[in-house]
Amino acid sequence: MGKPSVFVTRRWPNAVESRLSETYDTTFNRQDRALTPTELKEALIKYDAILPTVTDSLNAEVLDVASPKTRFLGNFGVGYSHICEESARALGLTVTNTPGVLSECTADLTIMLMLMVARRAGEGERELRSGKWSGWAPTHMVGTKVSGKRLGIIGFGRIGQEVARRAHHGFGMNVVVYNRSAISSKALAECGARQVDTLDELIPQCDFLSLHCPGGSSNRHLINAERLRLMNRDAYIINTARGEVIDEFALAEALEDGSIGGAALDVFEGEPIINASLLECGKTVLLPHLGSATLETRQAMGFRVIENLDDFFEGREPRDRVI
Ligand code: DGY
């Protein structure tokens, strides 16, 4: 039997691409752009495995393929809400993700965003680069202190826990968590955190609110106009999870009418298209989905996909199977 045919939808770090090509009959999308639904459908007919990313919308329509050749989807990333679970199951696909290896870097970036938005780093940099800075002044670009403040975390998986740990041990923050299921007292104690039962209880007490729950239809617009109204007027929201968790129109309104202090976002509902009001607003820090973007992490993600791929084609249960 020949090598399994594997299609990689985007460019990967060189070391991972080389390792993959040693074992598999690999085709890379050398154009390194998001694939169209038609291209994804063609790939499903042509290859034994596809290794997609968040930019490949494998929705019900795309997965509506009569007799796919593909049996395995190895997602390069932990979030897989771009893959329709129901359709993947109906096609009998095995789907894996890459948990754990990106938690530290995503948590680092979350803390960076929290500091940036509170300390007005984006605004300050824009001012300086545009030649408008006229020098130090006691009231110039005064922000908000982060140390010792209260951080609310929505979703206490690996990334949420890493954020809590950094916030508590590094910045002496008081961490409060909302999670759909109960968290062990040991896990909470490690991060100096306590759990509350509802979002309505969590949101009003926070100086910072950071999102770490999965995306997808069940969490779409979890943070809507009503919940934004529960936030303190000087509180900040940070999103390094998935864009669809926040209703961006409601967020833009809340920023405009001053009902919240600011927003720091790494993810957007219609990536890479960004809501114009968020772009224009001085109280936002916006990054192009950089949560896991370090060479170490992207390599680790790629090698983890390969581990799962090897498991699948060598007849073992892939360690990170999600579907
Ligand atoms: C992840 O791993 O989920 C990142 O957001 C990239 O998809």
py3Dmol code that shows the C-alpha trace and the ligand (Angstrom):
import py3Dmol

protein = """\
ATOM      1  CA  MET A   1       0.000   0.000   0.000  1.00  0.00           C
ATOM      2  CA  GLY A   2       1.313   3.498  -0.861  1.00  0.00           C
ATOM      3  CA  LYS A   3       1.689   6.368   1.577  1.00  0.00           C
ATOM      4  CA  PRO A   4      -1.574   8.019   2.687  1.00  0.00           C
ATOM      5  CA  SER A   5      -2.268  11.234   0.783  1.00  0.00           C
ATOM      6  CA  VAL A   6      -2.414  14.275   3.021  1.00  0.00           C
ATOM      7  CA  PHE A   7      -3.477  17.810   2.109  1.00  0.00           C
ATOM      8  CA  VAL A   8      -2.208  20.724   4.209  1.00  0.00           C
ATOM      9  CA  THR A   9      -4.398  23.769   3.698  1.00  0.00           C
ATOM     10  CA  ARG A  10      -1.859  26.448   4.752  1.00  0.00           C
ATOM     11  CA  ARG A  11       1.922  26.884   5.035  1.00  0.00           C
ATOM     12  CA  TRP A  12       3.390  25.340   8.174  1.00  0.00           C
ATOM     13  CA  PRO A  13       6.783  25.937   9.836  1.00  0.00           C
ATOM     14  CA  ASN A  14       9.537  24.331   7.696  1.00  0.00           C
ATOM     15  CA  ALA A  15      10.602  21.725  10.261  1.00  0.00           C
ATOM     16  CA  VAL A  16       7.050  20.391  10.511  1.00  0.00           C
ATOM     17  CA  GLU A  17       6.473  20.373   6.759  1.00  0.00           C
ATOM     18  CA  SER A  18       9.698  18.364   6.303  1.00  0.00           C
ATOM     19  CA  ARG A  19       8.737  15.819   8.956  1.00  0.00           C
ATOM     20  CA  LEU A  20       5.265  15.410   7.447  1.00  0.00           C
ATOM     21  CA  SER A  21       6.659  14.871   3.939  1.00  0.00           C
ATOM     22  CA  GLU A  22       8.925  12.063   5.188  1.00  0.00           C
ATOM     23  CA  THR A  23       5.966   9.819   6.026  1.00  0.00           C
ATOM     24  CA  TYR A  24       3.084  10.979   3.861  1.00  0.00           C
ATOM     25  CA  ASP A  25       2.343  11.787   0.250  1.00  0.00           C
ATOM     26  CA  THR A  26       1.852  15.430   1.124  1.00  0.00           C
ATOM     27  CA  THR A  27       0.348  18.290  -0.879  1.00  0.00           C
ATOM     28  CA  PHE A  28       0.699  21.821   0.492  1.00  0.00           C
ATOM     29  CA  ASN A  29      -1.439  24.808  -0.474  1.00  0.00           C
ATOM     30  CA  ARG A  30       1.512  26.892  -1.613  1.00  0.00           C
ATOM     31  CA  GLN A  31      -0.730  29.915  -2.146  1.00  0.00           C
ATOM     32  CA  ASP A  32      -1.172  29.980   1.634  1.00  0.00           C
ATOM     33  CA  ARG A  33      -4.640  31.546   1.555  1.00  0.00           C
ATOM     34  CA  ALA A  34      -7.998  30.455   2.934  1.00  0.00           C
ATOM     35  CA  LEU A  35      -9.514  27.855   0.614  1.00  0.00           C
ATOM     36  CA  THR A  36     -12.891  28.325  -1.055  1.00  0.00           C
ATOM     37  CA  PRO A  37     -15.771  25.929  -0.329  1.00  0.00           C
ATOM     38  CA  THR A  38     -15.289  24.381  -3.775  1.00  0.00           C
ATOM     39  CA  GLU A  39     -11.577  23.772  -3.161  1.00  0.00           C
ATOM     40  CA  LEU A  40     -12.320  22.191   0.215  1.00  0.00           C
ATOM     41  CA  LYS A  41     -14.946  19.922  -1.348  1.00  0.00           C
ATOM     42  CA  GLU A  42     -12.437  18.875  -4.031  1.00  0.00           C
ATOM     43  CA  ALA A  43      -9.889  18.086  -1.329  1.00  0.00           C
ATOM     44  CA  LEU A  44     -12.423  15.891   0.477  1.00  0.00           C
ATOM     45  CA  ILE A  45     -12.771  13.794  -2.659  1.00  0.00           C
ATOM     46  CA  LYS A  46      -9.064  13.605  -3.409  1.00  0.00           C
ATOM     47  CA  TYR A  47      -7.061  13.073  -0.176  1.00  0.00           C
ATOM     48  CA  ASP A  48      -7.042  10.495   2.643  1.00  0.00           C
ATOM     49  CA  ALA A  49      -6.490  13.231   5.235  1.00  0.00           C
ATOM     50  CA  ILE A  50      -6.860  16.995   5.360  1.00  0.00           C
ATOM     51  CA  LEU A  51      -5.005  19.166   7.875  1.00  0.00           C
ATOM     52  CA  PRO A  52      -7.076  22.361   8.122  1.00  0.00           C
ATOM     53  CA  THR A  53      -6.862  25.519  10.224  1.00  0.00           C
ATOM     54  CA  VAL A  54      -9.330  28.045  11.599  1.00  0.00           C
ATOM     55  CA  THR A  55      -9.465  29.725   8.163  1.00  0.00           C
ATOM     56  CA  ASP A  56     -11.060  26.663   6.545  1.00  0.00           C
ATOM     57  CA  SER A  57     -14.775  26.720   7.071  1.00  0.00           C
ATOM     58  CA  LEU A  58     -15.702  23.037   6.975  1.00  0.00           C
ATOM     59  CA  ASN A  59     -19.372  23.767   7.492  1.00  0.00           C
ATOM     60  CA  ALA A  60     -22.389  21.570   6.720  1.00  0.00           C
ATOM     61  CA  GLU A  61     -22.505  22.711   3.104  1.00  0.00           C
ATOM     62  CA  VAL A  62     -18.820  21.942   2.462  1.00  0.00           C
ATOM     63  CA  LEU A  63     -19.070  18.593   4.237  1.00  0.00           C
ATOM     64  CA  ASP A  64     -22.086  17.678   2.135  1.00  0.00           C
ATOM     65  CA  VAL A  65     -20.022  15.400  -0.133  1.00  0.00           C
ATOM     66  CA  ALA A  66     -21.473  12.137  -1.428  1.00  0.00           C
ATOM     67  CA  SER A  67     -18.423   9.860  -1.220  1.00  0.00           C
ATOM     68  CA  PRO A  68     -15.410  11.548   0.333  1.00  0.00           C
ATOM     69  CA  LYS A  69     -12.004   9.898   0.241  1.00  0.00           C
ATOM     70  CA  THR A  70     -11.018  11.800   3.370  1.00  0.00           C
ATOM     71  CA  ARG A  71     -11.290   9.906   6.640  1.00  0.00           C
ATOM     72  CA  PHE A  72      -9.236  12.140   8.916  1.00  0.00           C
ATOM     73  CA  LEU A  73      -9.201  15.893   9.682  1.00  0.00           C
ATOM     74  CA  GLY A  74      -6.213  16.933  11.799  1.00  0.00           C
ATOM     75  CA  ASN A  75      -6.947  20.485  12.825  1.00  0.00           C
ATOM     76  CA  PHE A  76      -3.910  22.724  13.301  1.00  0.00           C
ATOM     77  CA  GLY A  77      -5.251  24.532  16.371  1.00  0.00           C
ATOM     78  CA  VAL A  78      -7.211  23.828  19.521  1.00  0.00           C
ATOM     79  CA  GLY A  79     -10.487  25.543  18.539  1.00  0.00           C
ATOM     80  CA  TYR A  80     -12.463  23.565  15.966  1.00  0.00           C
ATOM     81  CA  SER A  81     -15.760  25.441  15.774  1.00  0.00           C
ATOM     82  CA  HIS A  82     -15.073  25.954  12.034  1.00  0.00           C
ATOM     83  CA  ILE A  83     -15.771  22.226  11.554  1.00  0.00           C
ATOM     84  CA  CYS A  84     -19.434  21.172  11.642  1.00  0.00           C
ATOM     85  CA  GLU A  85     -19.502  18.368  14.206  1.00  0.00           C
ATOM     86  CA  GLU A  86     -22.760  16.868  13.035  1.00  0.00           C
ATOM     87  CA  SER A  87     -21.683  16.643   9.385  1.00  0.00           C
ATOM     88  CA  ALA A  88     -18.220  15.336  10.287  1.00  0.00           C
ATOM     89  CA  ARG A  89     -19.846  12.591  12.359  1.00  0.00           C
ATOM     90  CA  ALA A  90     -22.301  11.783   9.563  1.00  0.00           C
ATOM     91  CA  LEU A  91     -19.359  11.322   7.169  1.00  0.00           C
ATOM     92  CA  GLY A  92     -17.570   9.134   9.709  1.00  0.00           C
ATOM     93  CA  LEU A  93     -14.580  11.483   9.858  1.00  0.00           C
ATOM     94  CA  THR A  94     -12.119  11.324  12.708  1.00  0.00           C
ATOM     95  CA  VAL A  95     -11.232  14.843  13.850  1.00  0.00           C
ATOM     96  CA  THR A  96      -8.359  15.861  16.146  1.00  0.00           C
ATOM     97  CA  ASN A  97      -7.079  19.173  17.528  1.00  0.00           C
ATOM     98  CA  THR A  98      -3.921  20.402  19.299  1.00  0.00           C
ATOM     99  CA  PRO A  99      -4.719  21.092  22.970  1.00  0.00           C
ATOM    100  CA  GLY A 100      -2.179  22.132  25.588  1.00  0.00           C
ATOM    101  CA  VAL A 101       0.727  23.126  23.373  1.00  0.00           C
ATOM    102  CA  LEU A 102      -0.584  26.643  22.780  1.00  0.00           C
ATOM    103  CA  SER A 103      -1.976  27.432  26.230  1.00  0.00           C
ATOM    104  CA  GLU A 104       1.079  29.265  27.570  1.00  0.00           C
ATOM    105  CA  CYS A 105       1.569  31.515  24.560  1.00  0.00           C
ATOM    106  CA  THR A 106      -2.129  32.315  24.312  1.00  0.00           C
ATOM    107  CA  ALA A 107      -2.206  33.150  28.025  1.00  0.00           C
ATOM    108  CA  ASP A 108       0.900  35.339  27.634  1.00  0.00           C
ATOM    109  CA  LEU A 109      -0.807  37.254  24.854  1.00  0.00           C
ATOM    110  CA  THR A 110      -3.985  37.626  26.919  1.00  0.00           C
ATOM    111  CA  ILE A 111      -2.012  39.240  29.731  1.00  0.00           C
ATOM    112  CA  MET A 112      -0.258  41.456  27.198  1.00  0.00           C
ATOM    113  CA  LEU A 113      -3.609  42.604  25.794  1.00  0.00           C
ATOM    114  CA  MET A 114      -4.945  43.296  29.279  1.00  0.00           C
ATOM    115  CA  LEU A 115      -1.926  45.455  30.033  1.00  0.00           C
ATOM    116  CA  MET A 116      -2.040  47.156  26.649  1.00  0.00           C
ATOM    117  CA  VAL A 117      -5.657  48.180  26.886  1.00  0.00           C
ATOM    118  CA  ALA A 118      -5.440  49.269  30.534  1.00  0.00           C
ATOM    119  CA  ARG A 119      -2.195  51.178  30.045  1.00  0.00           C
ATOM    120  CA  ARG A 120      -3.213  52.623  26.676  1.00  0.00           C
ATOM    121  CA  ALA A 121      -0.182  51.124  24.933  1.00  0.00           C
ATOM    122  CA  GLY A 122      -1.789  50.995  21.491  1.00  0.00           C
ATOM    123  CA  GLU A 123      -2.975  54.584  21.692  1.00  0.00           C
ATOM    124  CA  GLY A 124       0.419  55.713  22.974  1.00  0.00           C
ATOM    125  CA  GLU A 125       2.294  53.953  20.216  1.00  0.00           C
ATOM    126  CA  ARG A 126      -0.002  55.381  17.561  1.00  0.00           C
ATOM    127  CA  GLU A 127       0.484  58.881  18.974  1.00  0.00           C
ATOM    128  CA  LEU A 128       4.256  58.573  19.058  1.00  0.00           C
ATOM    129  CA  ARG A 129       4.583  57.079  15.575  1.00  0.00           C
ATOM    130  CA  SER A 130       2.353  59.761  14.089  1.00  0.00           C
ATOM    131  CA  GLY A 131       4.687  62.449  15.462  1.00  0.00           C
ATOM    132  CA  LYS A 132       2.017  63.857  17.781  1.00  0.00           C
ATOM    133  CA  TRP A 133       3.726  63.208  21.131  1.00  0.00           C
ATOM    134  CA  SER A 134       4.733  66.499  22.684  1.00  0.00           C
ATOM    135  CA  GLY A 135       6.550  65.058  25.720  1.00  0.00           C
ATOM    136  CA  TRP A 136       5.929  63.766  29.243  1.00  0.00           C
ATOM    137  CA  ALA A 137       3.122  65.350  31.255  1.00  0.00           C
ATOM    138  CA  PRO A 138       1.476  64.360  34.559  1.00  0.00           C
ATOM    139  CA  THR A 139      -1.902  63.904  32.922  1.00  0.00           C
ATOM    140  CA  HIS A 140      -0.754  62.537  29.581  1.00  0.00           C
ATOM    141  CA  MET A 141      -2.327  59.240  28.514  1.00  0.00           C
ATOM    142  CA  VAL A 142      -3.166  58.162  32.010  1.00  0.00           C
ATOM    143  CA  GLY A 143      -4.479  54.599  32.123  1.00  0.00           C
ATOM    144  CA  THR A 144      -5.685  52.128  34.746  1.00  0.00           C
ATOM    145  CA  LYS A 145      -3.633  50.037  37.168  1.00  0.00           C
ATOM    146  CA  VAL A 146      -3.794  46.272  36.579  1.00  0.00           C
ATOM    147  CA  SER A 147      -2.021  44.879  39.673  1.00  0.00           C
ATOM    148  CA  GLY A 148      -4.382  43.930  42.474  1.00  0.00           C
ATOM    149  CA  LYS A 149      -7.536  44.329  40.374  1.00  0.00           C
ATOM    150  CA  ARG A 150     -10.304  41.768  39.872  1.00  0.00           C
ATOM    151  CA  LEU A 151     -10.164  39.572  36.780  1.00  0.00           C
ATOM    152  CA  GLY A 152     -13.200  37.609  35.629  1.00  0.00           C
ATOM    153  CA  ILE A 153     -12.487  34.560  33.493  1.00  0.00           C
ATOM    154  CA  ILE A 154     -15.143  32.896  31.373  1.00  0.00           C
ATOM    155  CA  GLY A 155     -14.092  29.308  30.622  1.00  0.00           C
ATOM    156  CA  PHE A 156     -11.579  27.565  32.854  1.00  0.00           C
ATOM    157  CA  GLY A 157      -9.925  25.139  30.459  1.00  0.00           C
ATOM    158  CA  ARG A 158      -6.178  25.010  29.929  1.00  0.00           C
ATOM    159  CA  ILE A 159      -5.856  28.564  28.614  1.00  0.00           C
ATOM    160  CA  GLY A 160      -8.192  30.082  31.213  1.00  0.00           C
ATOM    161  CA  GLN A 161      -6.146  28.412  33.953  1.00  0.00           C
ATOM    162  CA  GLU A 162      -2.848  29.677  32.550  1.00  0.00           C
ATOM    163  CA  VAL A 163      -4.260  33.210  32.434  1.00  0.00           C
ATOM    164  CA  ALA A 164      -5.522  32.920  36.006  1.00  0.00           C
ATOM    165  CA  ARG A 165      -2.134  31.663  37.196  1.00  0.00           C
ATOM    166  CA  ARG A 166      -0.277  34.558  35.577  1.00  0.00           C
ATOM    167  CA  ALA A 167      -2.776  37.133  36.791  1.00  0.00           C
ATOM    168  CA  HIS A 168      -2.789  35.872  40.368  1.00  0.00           C
ATOM    169  CA  HIS A 169       0.889  35.045  40.877  1.00  0.00           C
ATOM    170  CA  GLY A 170       2.314  37.775  38.644  1.00  0.00           C
ATOM    171  CA  PHE A 171      -0.032  40.669  39.263  1.00  0.00           C
ATOM    172  CA  GLY A 172      -1.714  39.843  42.567  1.00  0.00           C
ATOM    173  CA  MET A 173      -5.090  39.896  40.843  1.00  0.00           C
ATOM    174  CA  ASN A 174      -8.210  38.610  42.472  1.00  0.00           C
ATOM    175  CA  VAL A 175      -9.470  35.958  40.028  1.00  0.00           C
ATOM    176  CA  VAL A 176     -13.127  34.963  39.725  1.00  0.00           C
ATOM    177  CA  VAL A 177     -14.202  32.279  37.281  1.00  0.00           C
ATOM    178  CA  TYR A 178     -17.356  31.258  35.475  1.00  0.00           C
ATOM    179  CA  ASN A 179     -17.301  27.782  33.946  1.00  0.00           C
ATOM    180  CA  ARG A 180     -20.219  25.614  32.830  1.00  0.00           C
ATOM    181  CA  SER A 181     -19.051  22.672  34.914  1.00  0.00           C
ATOM    182  CA  ALA A 182     -17.722  22.588  38.469  1.00  0.00           C
ATOM    183  CA  ILE A 183     -13.970  23.113  38.913  1.00  0.00           C
ATOM    184  CA  SER A 184     -11.980  21.177  41.493  1.00  0.00           C
ATOM    185  CA  SER A 185     -10.983  23.175  44.553  1.00  0.00           C
ATOM    186  CA  LYS A 186      -7.349  22.175  43.856  1.00  0.00           C
ATOM    187  CA  ALA A 187      -7.411  23.743  40.359  1.00  0.00           C
ATOM    188  CA  LEU A 188      -8.992  26.898  41.760  1.00  0.00           C
ATOM    189  CA  ALA A 189      -6.548  27.104  44.660  1.00  0.00           C
ATOM    190  CA  GLU A 190      -3.564  26.803  42.317  1.00  0.00           C
ATOM    191  CA  CYS A 191      -4.646  30.019  40.632  1.00  0.00           C
ATOM    192  CA  GLY A 192      -5.981  31.718  43.733  1.00  0.00           C
ATOM    193  CA  ALA A 193      -9.387  31.709  42.048  1.00  0.00           C
ATOM    194  CA  ARG A 194     -12.976  31.229  43.133  1.00  0.00           C
ATOM    195  CA  GLN A 195     -15.887  30.054  41.001  1.00  0.00           C
ATOM    196  CA  VAL A 196     -19.278  31.716  40.644  1.00  0.00           C
ATOM    197  CA  ASP A 197     -22.429  30.094  39.274  1.00  0.00           C
ATOM    198  CA  THR A 198     -23.643  32.603  36.730  1.00  0.00           C
ATOM    199  CA  LEU A 199     -22.388  35.183  34.282  1.00  0.00           C
ATOM    200  CA  ASP A 200     -24.763  37.695  35.842  1.00  0.00           C
ATOM    201  CA  GLU A 201     -22.924  37.248  39.118  1.00  0.00           C
ATOM    202  CA  LEU A 202     -19.474  37.380  37.535  1.00  0.00           C
ATOM    203  CA  ILE A 203     -19.666  40.300  35.134  1.00  0.00           C
ATOM    204  CA  PRO A 204     -20.658  43.213  37.419  1.00  0.00           C
ATOM    205  CA  GLN A 205     -17.835  42.554  39.892  1.00  0.00           C
ATOM    206  CA  CYS A 206     -14.944  42.576  37.394  1.00  0.00           C
ATOM    207  CA  ASP A 207     -12.383  45.199  36.453  1.00  0.00           C
ATOM    208  CA  PHE A 208     -11.282  42.952  33.576  1.00  0.00           C
ATOM    209  CA  LEU A 209     -13.248  40.224  31.841  1.00  0.00           C
ATOM    210  CA  SER A 210     -11.339  37.671  29.760  1.00  0.00           C
ATOM    211  CA  LEU A 211     -12.951  35.092  27.476  1.00  0.00           C
ATOM    212  CA  HIS A 212     -11.591  31.540  27.255  1.00  0.00           C
ATOM    213  CA  CYS A 213     -14.593  29.433  26.288  1.00  0.00           C
ATOM    214  CA  PRO A 214     -14.967  27.598  22.953  1.00  0.00           C
ATOM    215  CA  GLY A 215     -16.642  29.300  20.002  1.00  0.00           C
ATOM    216  CA  GLY A 216     -19.376  27.791  17.861  1.00  0.00           C
ATOM    217  CA  SER A 217     -23.127  28.103  17.893  1.00  0.00           C
ATOM    218  CA  SER A 218     -23.606  27.357  21.599  1.00  0.00           C
ATOM    219  CA  ASN A 219     -21.477  30.332  22.665  1.00  0.00           C
ATOM    220  CA  ARG A 220     -22.307  32.691  19.783  1.00  0.00           C
ATOM    221  CA  HIS A 221     -22.902  36.174  21.218  1.00  0.00           C
ATOM    222  CA  LEU A 222     -22.611  34.913  24.774  1.00  0.00           C
ATOM    223  CA  ILE A 223     -21.472  38.470  25.438  1.00  0.00           C
ATOM    224  CA  ASN A 224     -24.364  40.467  24.022  1.00  0.00           C
ATOM    225  CA  ALA A 225     -25.756  43.959  24.653  1.00  0.00           C
ATOM    226  CA  GLU A 226     -27.495  42.863  27.837  1.00  0.00           C
ATOM    227  CA  ARG A 227     -24.342  41.320  29.329  1.00  0.00           C
ATOM    228  CA  LEU A 228     -22.202  44.264  28.252  1.00  0.00           C
ATOM    229  CA  ARG A 229     -24.591  46.480  30.226  1.00  0.00           C
ATOM    230  CA  LEU A 230     -23.704  44.456  33.334  1.00  0.00           C
ATOM    231  CA  MET A 231     -20.058  45.522  33.069  1.00  0.00           C
ATOM    232  CA  ASN A 232     -18.674  48.399  35.075  1.00  0.00           C
ATOM    233  CA  ARG A 233     -18.252  51.603  33.109  1.00  0.00           C
ATOM    234  CA  ASP A 234     -14.491  51.471  33.541  1.00  0.00           C
ATOM    235  CA  ALA A 235     -14.084  47.697  33.034  1.00  0.00           C
ATOM    236  CA  TYR A 236     -12.261  46.133  30.088  1.00  0.00           C
ATOM    237  CA  ILE A 237     -13.053  43.063  28.027  1.00  0.00           C
ATOM    238  CA  ILE A 238     -10.368  40.848  26.472  1.00  0.00           C
ATOM    239  CA  ASN A 239     -11.044  38.189  23.850  1.00  0.00           C
ATOM    240  CA  THR A 240      -8.430  35.662  22.755  1.00  0.00           C
ATOM    241  CA  ALA A 241     -10.994  32.851  22.334  1.00  0.00           C
ATOM    242  CA  ARG A 242     -13.231  33.136  19.268  1.00  0.00           C
ATOM    243  CA  GLY A 243     -14.713  36.254  17.677  1.00  0.00           C
ATOM    244  CA  GLU A 244     -18.274  34.973  17.629  1.00  0.00           C
ATOM    245  CA  VAL A 245     -18.418  34.850  21.436  1.00  0.00           C
ATOM    246  CA  ILE A 246     -18.934  38.646  21.441  1.00  0.00           C
ATOM    247  CA  ASP A 247     -21.649  40.500  19.544  1.00  0.00           C
ATOM    248  CA  GLU A 248     -19.288  43.025  17.943  1.00  0.00           C
ATOM    249  CA  PHE A 249     -22.045  45.498  17.053  1.00  0.00           C
ATOM    250  CA  ALA A 250     -23.190  45.578  20.671  1.00  0.00           C
ATOM    251  CA  LEU A 251     -19.562  45.916  21.766  1.00  0.00           C
ATOM    252  CA  ALA A 252     -18.983  48.860  19.410  1.00  0.00           C
ATOM    253  CA  GLU A 253     -22.077  50.562  20.845  1.00  0.00           C
ATOM    254  CA  ALA A 254     -20.987  49.933  24.436  1.00  0.00           C
ATOM    255  CA  LEU A 255     -17.582  51.459  23.661  1.00  0.00           C
ATOM    256  CA  GLU A 256     -19.125  54.410  21.890  1.00  0.00           C
ATOM    257  CA  ASP A 257     -21.612  55.275  24.632  1.00  0.00           C
ATOM    258  CA  GLY A 258     -18.978  54.814  27.360  1.00  0.00           C
ATOM    259  CA  SER A 259     -20.711  51.943  29.108  1.00  0.00           C
ATOM    260  CA  ILE A 260     -17.400  50.011  29.248  1.00  0.00           C
ATOM    261  CA  GLY A 261     -13.786  51.168  29.533  1.00  0.00           C
ATOM    262  CA  GLY A 262     -12.226  49.405  26.542  1.00  0.00           C
ATOM    263  CA  ALA A 263     -11.733  46.182  24.627  1.00  0.00           C
ATOM    264  CA  ALA A 264      -8.661  44.197  23.596  1.00  0.00           C
ATOM    265  CA  LEU A 265      -9.393  41.676  20.869  1.00  0.00           C
ATOM    266  CA  ASP A 266      -7.272  39.075  19.100  1.00  0.00           C
ATOM    267  CA  VAL A 267     -10.177  37.329  17.349  1.00  0.00           C
ATOM    268  CA  PHE A 268     -13.129  38.559  15.285  1.00  0.00           C
ATOM    269  CA  GLU A 269     -16.377  37.104  14.038  1.00  0.00           C
ATOM    270  CA  GLY A 270     -15.742  37.754  10.338  1.00  0.00           C
ATOM    271  CA  GLU A 271     -11.948  37.438  10.301  1.00  0.00           C
ATOM    272  CA  PRO A 272     -10.062  38.980   8.562  1.00  0.00           C
ATOM    273  CA  ILE A 273     -12.771  41.613   8.097  1.00  0.00           C
ATOM    274  CA  ILE A 274     -13.046  43.885  11.121  1.00  0.00           C
ATOM    275  CA  ASN A 275     -16.059  45.910  12.238  1.00  0.00           C
ATOM    276  CA  ALA A 276     -15.317  49.516  11.179  1.00  0.00           C
ATOM    277  CA  SER A 277     -16.448  51.026  14.511  1.00  0.00           C
ATOM    278  CA  LEU A 278     -13.987  48.832  16.398  1.00  0.00           C
ATOM    279  CA  LEU A 279     -11.210  49.952  14.059  1.00  0.00           C
ATOM    280  CA  GLU A 280     -12.019  53.609  14.572  1.00  0.00           C
ATOM    281  CA  CYS A 281     -12.440  53.425  18.330  1.00  0.00           C
ATOM    282  CA  GLY A 282      -9.501  54.707  20.375  1.00  0.00           C
ATOM    283  CA  LYS A 283     -10.408  52.451  23.287  1.00  0.00           C
ATOM    284  CA  THR A 284      -9.666  49.200  21.459  1.00  0.00           C
ATOM    285  CA  VAL A 285      -6.482  47.204  21.040  1.00  0.00           C
ATOM    286  CA  LEU A 286      -6.821  44.929  18.028  1.00  0.00           C
ATOM    287  CA  LEU A 287      -4.474  42.128  16.998  1.00  0.00           C
ATOM    288  CA  PRO A 288      -4.630  39.802  13.965  1.00  0.00           C
ATOM    289  CA  HIS A 289      -5.277  36.462  15.763  1.00  0.00           C
ATOM    290  CA  LEU A 290      -1.772  36.093  17.199  1.00  0.00           C
ATOM    291  CA  GLY A 291      -2.596  34.021  20.313  1.00  0.00           C
ATOM    292  CA  SER A 292      -0.468  31.004  19.376  1.00  0.00           C
ATOM    293  CA  ALA A 293       1.873  32.853  17.005  1.00  0.00           C
ATOM    294  CA  THR A 294       5.338  31.956  18.276  1.00  0.00           C
ATOM    295  CA  LEU A 295       7.652  29.679  16.313  1.00  0.00           C
ATOM    296  CA  GLU A 296       7.950  27.291  19.265  1.00  0.00           C
ATOM    297  CA  THR A 297       4.193  26.963  19.585  1.00  0.00           C
ATOM    298  CA  ARG A 298       3.410  26.725  15.878  1.00  0.00           C
ATOM    299  CA  GLN A 299       6.018  23.965  15.552  1.00  0.00           C
ATOM    300  CA  ALA A 300       4.585  22.176  18.575  1.00  0.00           C
ATOM    301  CA  MET A 301       1.095  22.445  17.054  1.00  0.00           C
ATOM    302  CA  GLY A 302       2.308  20.954  13.772  1.00  0.00           C
ATOM    303  CA  PHE A 303       4.132  18.077  15.464  1.00  0.00           C
ATOM    304  CA  ARG A 304       1.031  17.384  17.531  1.00  0.00           C
ATOM    305  CA  VAL A 305      -1.081  17.148  14.367  1.00  0.00           C
ATOM    306  CA  ILE A 306       1.451  14.659  12.972  1.00  0.00           C
ATOM    307  CA  GLU A 307       1.291  12.574  16.168  1.00  0.00           C
ATOM    308  CA  ASN A 308      -2.464  12.320  15.753  1.00  0.00           C
ATOM    309  CA  LEU A 309      -2.123  11.547  12.051  1.00  0.00           C
ATOM    310  CA  ASP A 310       0.398   8.782  12.808  1.00  0.00           C
ATOM    311  CA  ASP A 311      -1.930   7.346  15.445  1.00  0.00           C
ATOM    312  CA  PHE A 312      -4.801   7.291  12.978  1.00  0.00           C
ATOM    313  CA  PHE A 313      -2.958   5.678  10.073  1.00  0.00           C
ATOM    314  CA  GLU A 314      -1.142   3.206  12.328  1.00  0.00           C
ATOM    315  CA  GLY A 315      -4.445   1.997  13.779  1.00  0.00           C
ATOM    316  CA  ARG A 316      -4.291   3.635  17.225  1.00  0.00           C
ATOM    317  CA  GLU A 317      -6.887   5.943  18.783  1.00  0.00           C
ATOM    318  CA  PRO A 318      -5.553   9.481  18.173  1.00  0.00           C
ATOM    319  CA  ARG A 319      -4.701  11.098  21.514  1.00  0.00           C
ATOM    320  CA  ASP A 320      -6.520  14.357  20.696  1.00  0.00           C
ATOM    321  CA  ARG A 321      -9.615  13.001  19.048  1.00  0.00           C
ATOM    322  CA  VAL A 322     -12.521  15.438  19.416  1.00  0.00           C
ATOM    323  CA  ILE A 323     -14.972  13.881  16.918  1.00  0.00           C
TER     324      ILE A 323
END
"""
ligand_1 = """\
7
DGY
C -6.495 27.855 17.994
O -5.628 27.018 18.189
O -7.674 27.645 18.232
C -6.070 29.151 17.394
O -6.997 30.131 17.632
C -5.844 28.993 15.907
O -6.914 28.321 15.371
"""
view = py3Dmol.view(width=600, height=400)
view.addModel(protein, "pdb")
view.setStyle({"model": 0}, {"cartoon": {"style": "trace"}})
view.addModel(ligand_1, "xyz")
view.setStyle({"model": 1}, {"stick": {}})
view.zoomTo()
view.show()
